[in-house]
Amino acid sequence: MNSEVKSYQTINYIEKSIAGLDQETLNRYNYALGLILHWLKLVIAARKKDIIGRLVVTKGLREEREMKIEEEKQRMERRAAAC
C-alpha cells in the first residue's frame, strides 16, 4: 500500500494534533511553549490562506484559458466558413 504523505496532509495533521492544546495552559507550564503554539497556529492559518489564494488564482487562469481556446475555435470556424 502506498503510504506516501502529501504536503497538505502534514498541515492538517499538525492542526489536528494541536487542536486540544490551550495557549493559557501551556503558558503556565512553559511560556516559551505557549509562544511556539501561538506561532504555529499563525503559521498554519497563513499557509491555508496562501493555499486558498493560489487555488483561486489557478482556477481563474484555467477558466480564462478555456475561454480563449473556445474563442479561437469559434474564430477558426468563422474563418473556415468564410473561405
DSSP file (Angstrom, degrees, kcal/mol; ACC not computed):
  #  RESIDUE AA STRUCTURE BP1 BP2  ACC     N-H-->O    O-->H-N    N-H-->O    O-->H-N    TCO  KAPPA ALPHA  PHI   PSI    X-CA   Y-CA   Z-CA
    1    1 A M              0   0    0      0, 0.0     2,-0.6     0, 0.0     0, 0.0   0.000 360.0 360.0 360.0 141.9    0.0    0.0    0.0
    2    2 A N        +     0   0    0      1,-0.1     0, 0.0     2,-0.0     0, 0.0  -0.670 360.0 173.8 -81.3 116.8    1.3    3.5   -0.8
    3    3 A S        +     0   0    0     -2,-0.6     2,-0.2     2,-0.1    -1,-0.1   0.074  24.0 142.5-112.3  23.8    1.9    5.4    2.4
    4    4 A E        -     0   0    0      1,-0.1     2,-0.5     0, 0.0    -2,-0.0  -0.448  46.6-134.7 -66.7 134.5    3.4    8.5    0.9
    5    5 A V        -     0   0    0     -2,-0.2     2,-0.1     2,-0.0    -1,-0.1  -0.800  12.8-138.5 -96.1 126.5    2.3   11.6    2.8
    6    6 A K    >>  -     0   0    0     -2,-0.5     4,-1.0     1,-0.1     3,-0.6  -0.489  21.7-115.6 -80.2 155.4    1.3   14.6    0.7
    7    7 A S  H 3> S+     0   0    0      1,-0.3     4,-1.0     2,-0.2     3,-0.5   0.856 113.8  53.0 -63.4 -37.0    2.4   18.0    1.9
    8    8 A Y  H 3> S+     0   0    0      1,-0.2     4,-1.7     2,-0.2    -1,-0.3   0.796 101.7  61.2 -70.1 -25.4   -1.1   19.3    2.6
    9    9 A Q  H <> S+     0   0    0     -3,-0.6     4,-2.5     1,-0.2    -1,-0.2   0.824  97.1  59.4 -68.7 -30.3   -1.8   16.3    4.8
   10   10 A T  H  X S+     0   0    0     -4,-1.0     4,-2.6    -3,-0.5     5,-0.2   0.916 104.3  49.5 -63.7 -43.6    1.1   17.4    7.1
   11   11 A I  H  X S+     0   0    0     -4,-1.0     4,-2.5     1,-0.2    -2,-0.2   0.932 112.9  46.4 -61.7 -46.3   -0.6   20.8    7.8
   12   12 A N  H  X S+     0   0    0     -4,-1.7     4,-2.3     2,-0.2    -1,-0.2   0.890 112.0  51.9 -63.7 -39.0   -3.9   19.1    8.6
   13   13 A Y  H  X S+     0   0    0     -4,-2.5     4,-2.1     2,-0.2    -2,-0.2   0.928 111.3  46.3 -63.2 -45.8   -2.2   16.5   10.8
   14   14 A I  H  X S+     0   0    0     -4,-2.6     4,-1.9     2,-0.2    -2,-0.2   0.914 111.6  51.9 -63.7 -42.6   -0.4   19.2   12.8
   15   15 A E  H  X S+     0   0    0     -4,-2.5     4,-0.5     1,-0.2    -1,-0.2   0.909 111.4  46.5 -61.6 -42.0   -3.6   21.2   13.1
   16   16 A K  H >< S+     0   0    0     -4,-2.3     3,-0.6     1,-0.2     4,-0.4   0.868 110.2  55.0 -67.0 -35.2   -5.4   18.2   14.5
   17   17 A S  H 3< S+     0   0    0     -4,-2.1     3,-0.3     1,-0.2    -2,-0.2   0.855 114.0  38.5 -67.3 -35.1   -2.5   17.4   16.8
   18   18 A I  H >< S+     0   0    0     -4,-1.9     3,-1.3     1,-0.2    -1,-0.2   0.411  88.3  98.4 -96.1   2.7   -2.6   20.8   18.4
   19   19 A A  T << S+     0   0    0     -3,-0.6    -1,-0.2    -4,-0.5    -2,-0.1   0.845  83.8  48.2 -60.9 -35.3   -6.4   21.2   18.5
   20   20 A G  T 3  S+     0   0    0     -4,-0.4     2,-0.3    -3,-0.3    -1,-0.3   0.536  91.2 101.4 -84.3  -5.7   -6.7   20.1   22.1
   21   21 A L    <   -     0   0    0     -3,-1.3     2,-0.5    -4,-0.0     3,-0.1  -0.596  57.8-153.3 -86.1 140.5   -3.9   22.4   23.4
   22   22 A D     >  -     0   0    0     -2,-0.3     4,-2.3     1,-0.1     5,-0.2  -0.942  11.0-144.8-112.6 130.6   -4.7   25.7   25.1
   23   23 A Q  H  > S+     0   0    0     -2,-0.5     4,-2.7     1,-0.2     5,-0.2   0.875  99.5  54.0 -64.5 -37.9   -2.2   28.5   25.0
   24   24 A E  H  > S+     0   0    0      2,-0.2     4,-1.9     1,-0.2    -1,-0.2   0.917 110.2  46.9 -62.6 -43.3   -3.0   29.7   28.5
   25   25 A T  H  > S+     0   0    0      1,-0.2     4,-1.6     2,-0.2    -1,-0.2   0.921 113.8  47.9 -64.0 -43.4   -2.4   26.3   30.0
   26   26 A L  H  X S+     0   0    0     -4,-2.3     4,-3.5     1,-0.2     8,-0.4   0.872 107.8  55.7 -66.0 -36.6    0.8   25.9   28.0
   27   27 A N  H  < S+     0   0    0     -4,-2.7    -1,-0.2     1,-0.2    -2,-0.2   0.883 106.5  50.8 -62.7 -38.2    1.9   29.4   29.1
   28   28 A R  H  < S+     0   0    0     -4,-1.9    -1,-0.2    -5,-0.2    -2,-0.2   0.871 116.0  42.0 -66.8 -35.3    1.5   28.4   32.8
   29   29 A Y  H  < S-     0   0    0     -4,-1.6     2,-0.3     1,-0.3    -2,-0.2   0.959 141.6 -13.8 -74.3 -52.7    3.6   25.3   32.1
   30   30 A N     X  -     0   0    0     -4,-3.5     4,-1.7    -5,-0.1     3,-0.3  -0.881  55.4-151.1-155.6 117.3    6.3   26.9   30.0
   31   31 A Y  H  > S+     0   0    0     -2,-0.3     4,-2.0     1,-0.2     5,-0.2   0.863  98.1  56.2 -60.2 -38.6    5.9   30.4   28.5
   32   32 A A  H  > S+     0   0    0      1,-0.2     4,-2.3     2,-0.2    -1,-0.2   0.891 105.9  51.0 -62.7 -39.8    8.2   29.5   25.5
   33   33 A L  H  > S+     0   0    0     -3,-0.3     4,-2.4    -7,-0.2    -1,-0.2   0.876 107.8  53.6 -65.2 -36.3    6.0   26.6   24.6
   34   34 A G  H  X S+     0   0    0     -4,-1.7     4,-2.3    -8,-0.4    -2,-0.2   0.904 109.6  47.6 -63.1 -41.1    2.9   28.9   24.7
   35   35 A L  H  X S+     0   0    0     -4,-2.0     4,-2.7     2,-0.2    -2,-0.2   0.891 110.8  51.3 -66.9 -39.2    4.6   31.3   22.3
   36   36 A I  H  X S+     0   0    0     -4,-2.3     4,-2.8     2,-0.2    -2,-0.2   0.910 110.0  49.9 -63.9 -41.3    5.6   28.4   20.0
   37   37 A L  H  X S+     0   0    0     -4,-2.4     4,-2.3     2,-0.2    -2,-0.2   0.929 111.4  48.7 -61.8 -45.0    2.0   27.2   20.0
   38   38 A H  H  X S+     0   0    0     -4,-2.3     4,-2.0     1,-0.2    -2,-0.2   0.930 113.2  47.3 -60.1 -46.0    0.8   30.7   19.1
   39   39 A W  H  X S+     0   0    0     -4,-2.7     4,-2.6     1,-0.2    -2,-0.2   0.909 110.4  52.8 -61.0 -43.7    3.3   31.0   16.3
   40   40 A L  H  X S+     0   0    0     -4,-2.8     4,-2.4     1,-0.2    -1,-0.2   0.891 108.4  49.7 -62.3 -40.3    2.4   27.5   15.0
   41   41 A K  H  X S+     0   0    0     -4,-2.3     4,-2.2     2,-0.2    -1,-0.2   0.898 111.5  49.3 -65.1 -40.0   -1.3   28.5   14.8
   42   42 A L  H  X S+     0   0    0     -4,-2.0     4,-2.4     2,-0.2    -2,-0.2   0.905 111.1  49.7 -64.4 -41.0   -0.5   31.7   13.0
   43   43 A V  H  X S+     0   0    0     -4,-2.6     4,-2.6     2,-0.2    -2,-0.2   0.912 110.5  49.6 -64.6 -43.1    1.7   29.8   10.5
   44   44 A I  H  X S+     0   0    0     -4,-2.4     4,-2.4     2,-0.2     5,-0.2   0.926 112.1  48.0 -62.8 -44.3   -1.0   27.2    9.8
   45   45 A A  H  X S+     0   0    0     -4,-2.2     4,-2.1     1,-0.2    -2,-0.2   0.911 113.3  47.8 -63.3 -42.1   -3.6   30.0    9.2
   46   46 A A  H  X S+     0   0    0     -4,-2.4     4,-2.2     2,-0.2    -2,-0.2   0.897 111.8  50.3 -65.9 -39.7   -1.2   31.9    6.9
   47   47 A R  H  X S+     0   0    0     -4,-2.6     4,-2.4     2,-0.2    -2,-0.2   0.916 111.0  47.9 -65.9 -43.0   -0.4   28.7    5.0
   48   48 A K  H  X S+     0   0    0     -4,-2.4     4,-2.5     2,-0.2    -1,-0.2   0.901 111.1  51.3 -65.0 -39.5   -4.0   27.8    4.5
   49   49 A K  H  X S+     0   0    0     -4,-2.1     4,-2.3    -5,-0.2    -1,-0.2   0.902 110.6  49.6 -62.3 -40.7   -4.8   31.3    3.4
   50   50 A D  H  X S+     0   0    0     -4,-2.2     4,-2.4     2,-0.2    -2,-0.2   0.909 110.3  49.8 -63.7 -43.2   -1.9   31.1    0.9
   51   51 A I  H  X S+     0   0    0     -4,-2.4     4,-2.2     2,-0.2    -2,-0.2   0.926 111.6  48.0 -62.9 -45.2   -3.2   27.7   -0.5
   52   52 A I  H  X S+     0   0    0     -4,-2.5     4,-2.1     1,-0.2    -1,-0.2   0.907 111.3  51.3 -62.9 -41.9   -6.7   29.1   -0.9
   53   53 A G  H  X S+     0   0    0     -4,-2.3     4,-2.2     1,-0.2    -1,-0.2   0.908 110.2  48.3 -61.8 -42.9   -5.4   32.2   -2.7
   54   54 A R  H  X S+     0   0    0     -4,-2.4     4,-2.6     1,-0.2    -1,-0.2   0.874 109.7  53.0 -66.5 -35.8   -3.3   30.1   -5.1
   55   55 A L  H  X S+     0   0    0     -4,-2.2     4,-2.4     2,-0.2    -2,-0.2   0.905 109.1  49.2 -64.5 -40.6   -6.3   27.9   -5.8
   56   56 A V  H  X S+     0   0    0     -4,-2.1     4,-2.3     2,-0.2    -2,-0.2   0.928 113.2  46.5 -63.8 -45.4   -8.5   30.9   -6.7
   57   57 A V  H  X S+     0   0    0     -4,-2.2     4,-2.5     2,-0.2    -2,-0.2   0.924 113.1  49.1 -63.6 -44.6   -5.8   32.3   -9.0
   58   58 A T  H  X S+     0   0    0     -4,-2.6     4,-2.4     1,-0.2    -1,-0.2   0.901 110.8  50.2 -62.7 -41.5   -5.3   28.9  -10.7
   59   59 A K  H  X S+     0   0    0     -4,-2.4     4,-2.4     2,-0.2    -1,-0.2   0.914 110.9  49.4 -63.7 -42.4   -9.0   28.5  -11.2
   60   60 A G  H  X S+     0   0    0     -4,-2.3     4,-2.3     1,-0.2    -2,-0.2   0.912 112.2  47.5 -62.5 -43.1   -9.3   32.0  -12.7
   61   61 A L  H  X S+     0   0    0     -4,-2.5     4,-2.4     2,-0.2    -2,-0.2   0.891 111.2  51.3 -65.2 -38.9   -6.4   31.3  -15.1
   62   62 A R  H  X S+     0   0    0     -4,-2.4     4,-2.4     2,-0.2    -2,-0.2   0.919 111.4  47.1 -64.3 -43.6   -7.8   27.9  -16.1
   63   63 A E  H  X S+     0   0    0     -4,-2.4     4,-2.2     2,-0.2    -2,-0.2   0.899 112.0  50.5 -65.3 -40.3  -11.2   29.5  -16.9
   64   64 A E  H  X S+     0   0    0     -4,-2.3     4,-2.3     2,-0.2    -2,-0.2   0.901 110.6  49.7 -63.3 -41.1   -9.5   32.3  -18.8
   65   65 A R  H  X S+     0   0    0     -4,-2.4     4,-2.4     2,-0.2    -2,-0.2   0.924 110.8  48.9 -63.5 -45.1   -7.5   29.7  -20.8
   66   66 A E  H  X S+     0   0    0     -4,-2.4     4,-2.2     1,-0.2    -1,-0.2   0.887 110.8  51.3 -62.5 -38.5  -10.6   27.7  -21.6
   67   67 A M  H  X S+     0   0    0     -4,-2.2     4,-2.4     2,-0.2    -1,-0.2   0.912 110.6  48.1 -64.9 -42.6  -12.4   30.8  -22.7
   68   68 A K  H  X S+     0   0    0     -4,-2.3     4,-2.3     2,-0.2    -2,-0.2   0.873 110.2  51.8 -67.0 -36.9   -9.6   31.8  -25.0
   69   69 A I  H  X S+     0   0    0     -4,-2.4     4,-2.3     2,-0.2    -1,-0.2   0.918 111.2  47.9 -63.7 -42.9   -9.4   28.3  -26.5
   70   70 A E  H  X S+     0   0    0     -4,-2.2     4,-2.4     2,-0.2    -2,-0.2   0.904 111.2  50.6 -64.2 -41.9  -13.2   28.5  -27.2
   71   71 A E  H  X S+     0   0    0     -4,-2.4     4,-2.4     1,-0.2    -1,-0.2   0.904 111.1  48.7 -62.3 -40.9  -12.8   31.9  -28.8
   72   72 A E  H  X S+     0   0    0     -4,-2.3     4,-2.4     2,-0.2    -2,-0.2   0.896 109.9  51.7 -66.1 -39.8  -10.0   30.6  -31.0
   73   73 A K  H  X S+     0   0    0     -4,-2.3     4,-2.1     2,-0.2    -2,-0.2   0.923 111.4  46.9 -62.6 -44.1  -12.1   27.6  -32.0
   74   74 A Q  H  X S+     0   0    0     -4,-2.4     4,-2.4     2,-0.2    -2,-0.2   0.891 111.2  52.1 -65.3 -39.1  -15.0   29.9  -33.0
   75   75 A R  H  X S+     0   0    0     -4,-2.4     4,-2.3     1,-0.2    -2,-0.2   0.904 110.0  48.2 -62.8 -41.9  -12.7   32.2  -34.9
   76   76 A M  H  X S+     0   0    0     -4,-2.4     4,-2.5     2,-0.2    -1,-0.2   0.876 110.8  51.3 -67.4 -36.3  -11.3   29.3  -36.9
   77   77 A E  H  X S+     0   0    0     -4,-2.1     4,-2.3     2,-0.2    -2,-0.2   0.923 111.8  46.7 -65.7 -43.6  -14.8   28.0  -37.6
   78   78 A R  H  X S+     0   0    0     -4,-2.4     4,-1.9     2,-0.2    -2,-0.2   0.891 113.1  49.9 -63.4 -39.1  -15.9   31.5  -38.9
   79   79 A R  H  X S+     0   0    0     -4,-2.3     4,-1.2     2,-0.2    -2,-0.2   0.911 111.6  47.5 -66.4 -42.6  -12.7   31.7  -40.9
   80   80 A A  H  < S+     0   0    0     -4,-2.5     3,-0.2     1,-0.2    -2,-0.2   0.883 112.4  50.0 -65.7 -37.7  -13.3   28.3  -42.5
   81   81 A A  H  < S+     0   0    0     -4,-2.3    -1,-0.2     1,-0.2    -2,-0.2   0.836 107.5  54.6 -70.5 -31.3  -16.9   29.2  -43.2
   82   82 A A  H  <        0   0    0     -4,-1.9    -1,-0.2     1,-0.2    -2,-0.2   0.773 360.0 360.0 -72.9 -26.0  -15.8   32.4  -44.9
   83   83 A C     <        0   0    0     -4,-1.2    -1,-0.2    -3,-0.2    -2,-0.2   0.472 360.0 360.0 -81.2 360.0  -13.4   30.6  -47.3
